[in-house]
Amino acid sequence: MKILDGRKVSNQIKEEIAIEVDQMKERGEKVPHLAAVLVGNDGASLTYVGSKVRSCKKIGFESTLIHLPEDTSEETLLQQVANLNANDDIDGYIVQLPLPKHIDEQKVLMAVHPDKDVDGFHPTNFGKMALDMESFIPATPFGIMELLRRYEVDTEGKHTVVIGRSHIVGRPISILMSQKGKAANATVTLTHSRTKDIKSMTLQADIIVSALGVPNFLKADMVKKDVVVIDVGITRVPDETRERGYYITGDVDFEAVKEKASYITPVPGGVGPMTIAMLLKNTLLARERHKQKNA
Ligand code: GUN
């Protein structure tokens, strides 16, 4: 069994990006600038956005955090999005999800200019991705693909079972892994809450990507020997004995499943750090494309 060490690989990617940023500075060029919009005070979102902004600082990007109160109106948020679209200093930005219930998430994501949409959530980018065109690939599936590529995991012709059909992970990873290319060319089955007998599917899988958000969902008797397991779940489980009051766990019964797996991602330290690294990679790409557009 080999651990797919997302922390280690994400640090490598960040170092590679930092070298490119240093070269940009030496040439007297503008460095990439990422902005993040956070509405409200959801604990997990605060942690993720904080981590994204800190990573920017570490690798030499400029960053801007726009933190709006929970009761921000949809109109005010759309105005902020319009301002970010118009601000030539910002190369890319994200609107952290989930948004408060009174705001129409789809309307906001549609308002993000596709050229600045480093999350790859706009239909223009999602559509281009699905059609093998140049776009921004959503950071979590992009991170999974990069992890598989860097560990040279053989995916060609392999049966990949994806659990969960979210727009952020399940749907895009099912598209990406079925495409041509490295860490792809797989035969993909997309399973979800209406799938009958998920266990009969996972037992056939060479690769499992679980993006469900249910702790300990994937058990050892649900997988075959030498399976590759990618655990995208990040659930906070309340725990009074911990200083933070919770611990983080994935979808996979890690201790038992790792005994059967050929490769497995830990939680934390697997897919999570890769998501941040690929957001930074997308921001670097946004800067390069922005520069070409202005040239
Ligand atoms: N919420 C959970 N994951 C993500 C992500 O990748 N991007 C944004 N904007 N919000 C999220």
Residues whose N, C-alpha, C, O or C-beta is under 5 A from the ligand:
A	BS01	GUN	I94 V95 Q96 L97 P98 D119
